[in-house]
C-alpha cells in the first residue's frame, strides 16, 4: 500500500511544481510585455510608470488589473494619462487581456499586427491619439470584441469587410478619421450593434437598407460625411434608436415619416442636407421624449407645425433656412418650458414674436428671421 501512496504524492507534487512554473512563466511573459510598452513611452509627465519595475508584480502596477482566477493581466487602462509613445508588438503577448484602453494620450504610429493574438479582447479603445494608416483587416479575427473605439485619430482607407465577422460587436466608434468609401451592406450582420458612429470621415454613397437588421441600434451618428440618396425608411423603424445624427451630408428626398414616430427618440439631427417635403402637423405627438430637433438648412416646405406643447422635453429647436409657407411663429412654442435654443431664421416667417416666448425662462439663444420679416412686439 505504501508504494501507491508515495507515487500519488510524488505525482501530485510534480503537477503542483509544473503548474507553479507555468504560472510563473506567464506572469513573467506579462511583465516583459508591459515593460516593453514602458520602453516605448517617450513622455510620462505625471510619472504613472514609477512603480512599473522588474522587482514588483504587474498586478500592482498603475493601470493594470489581473484576474483573480489565473493571476494574469486582464485589463490595461492607461486612458487620459497624457502619455506619448507608440505601441510595442510585445503587447500581443498579453494572452489573457480583455480590456485595452489607451485613449486620450499622444500615441502615434500604426497598430502592430501582433495584437491579433489578443483573442480574449472585448474592449479596444485607442480614441483621441494620433494613430494612422489603414484600419487593420486582422481586427476581424478578434472574435470576442464588443467595443471598438478608434475615435479622433488619422486612420484612412476603407471599412474592412473582415470587421463584419465581429458578431458580438456592440460599439463601433470611428468618428473623426479619414475613412472613405461606402458603408458596406454587410453592416447588417452586426446584430448586437448598439452604437454606430462614423461621423467626420469621407464616406460617400447611400446608407444600405440592411441597416434595418440592426434591431439593437440605439445611436446612429453619420454626420459630416458625403453620404447621399434618400434616408432609408428602415431607420425610423428601429425601435431602440434614440439618437439619429445625419446632418451635414447630401441626403435628398423627403424625411421618412417613421422617424417622427418613436416613444424613445430624443435626438434628431438632419441639418444641412437637401431634404424636401413637409413636416407632419402632429410631429410632437409621436416624439414625447424629443430633446433636440435640427432640420435647418434644407428645402423643407409646407406649414410649420403649430402644436408644439407635446414636445415638453424639447431643449434645442432649429428649423431655420427652409422654405416653409409664409406665416407667423407658432405661439405654442411658448409652452416649451425647457427650451434653451430656438433658431427660426430665414423660414418665411412674418408678423411679431409671440409674447408667449417671453415666458421661456431657460431660453439662451433666439435667432429670428434675419430678413426682418419677423418684428418684435
Secondary structure, DSSP 8 states (H G I E B T S, - for coil): -HHHHHHHHHHHHHHHHHHHHHHHHHHHHHHHHHHHHHHTEEEETT-TTTT--TTS-GGGSTTEEE-TTT--EEEEE-TTS-EEE---GGGGG-TT--EEE--SSEEEE---GGGGG-TT--EEE--SSEEEEE--GGGGG-TT--EEE--SSEEEE---GGGGG-TT--EEE--SSEEEE---GGGGG-TT--EEE--SSEEEE---GGGGG-TT--EEE--SSEEEE---HHHHT-TT--EEE--SSEEEEE--GGGG--SS--EEE--SSEEEE---TTGGGG-TT--EEE--SSEE-S------TT-TT--EEE--SS---SB---GGGGG-TT--EEE--SSSB-EE--GGGGG-TT--EEE--TTS-EE--
